[in-house]
């Protein structure tokens, strides 16, 4: 199941009874904060989880249609690790 920013905003609206525009701005601001601060250091949100950077090394990739190999450069990925409280709610 996928959840969109719009779905999150609708859920916030139903919980706090505010305008669509305000809810959309809240969601947009949250994701902007995560994106802008994550490049420098890990972001820990209490009782929710941690967003952290992970460097994936350079590797050889292959085009599935042609079988042609090419080099995939080293990349920085943003990983999320859920807190124990979130994991407890899931199980």
Beta strands, then each sheet from edge to edge (+ up, - down):
strand 1: 43-45
strand 2: 49-56
strand 3: 59-62
strand 4: 69-72
strand 5: 75-82
sheet 1: 1+ 2- 5+
sheet 2: 3+ 4-
end
